[in-house]
Each structure stands twice: as C-alpha cells, then as structure tokens.
C-alpha cells in the first residue's frame, strides 16, 4: 500500500495532530511533500492554507 496523493480529510489530520505528538512529525513531512493539500504546519499548529 503506497501513500495516496489524495487529500485526507482536514478533520482527520487535525484530530491526529491533537491526539499524538509523534504523528505530528509524520504529518509535517506529508504536508511538505503534498503542498496541493493546502495545509501548513507552523509554530506547533496545523492549519488550512487559504490561497
């Protein structure tokens, strides 16, 4: 099973971000790898980027 380029739900990622500090590292890397998702991780916060 490979990583999908489809955007996971923002709510799901925010829930994972809040629940598990270890997942923050993975989510940060995914956000960098897939900028088309429109998410930004900065200053310990995950937010939806408004273009």
N, C-alpha and C positions, 0 to 999 in steps of 0.2 A: 504494500500500500504506500503510495507516494503522497507528497504534500500537494494538495489541491491549490490552484491559483484562485479559486473561488473565495469570495469574502465570507468568512464565518460571521455569524450574527454579532453585531457590536455588543449586544447584551450579554452574550455568552463570553466573549473576551473580557468584558468588564467584570463579570462575575468571577472568572478565573483569576483575573488580576487582583481582585479584592480578597479572594479566598486563600491564595497560595503564593507567598513571596517567591518561591522557587520558579513558579510558572512565569513570573514577570520577566525573567531572563529570556525564556523561550519566546514569549510574546514580543518583547523588544526586538529580537532578531527577526521574527516574522514580519513585523511592521516595517522594518528596514528593507527586507527582501521583497515585500509586496506593497510598494507605495500606492498602487492603484486601489488599495483597500480604503484609503482616505483616513488612516488613523495615525496618531502621533503619540509617542511615549516621551515625556519630558518632565523633569523635576518630580519623578515618582508618581506621575499621573498619566493615565491613558485617556486620550480624548479623540473625538471625531474631528477631522480637519475639514473646515468649511472653506471651499475654494472661492 
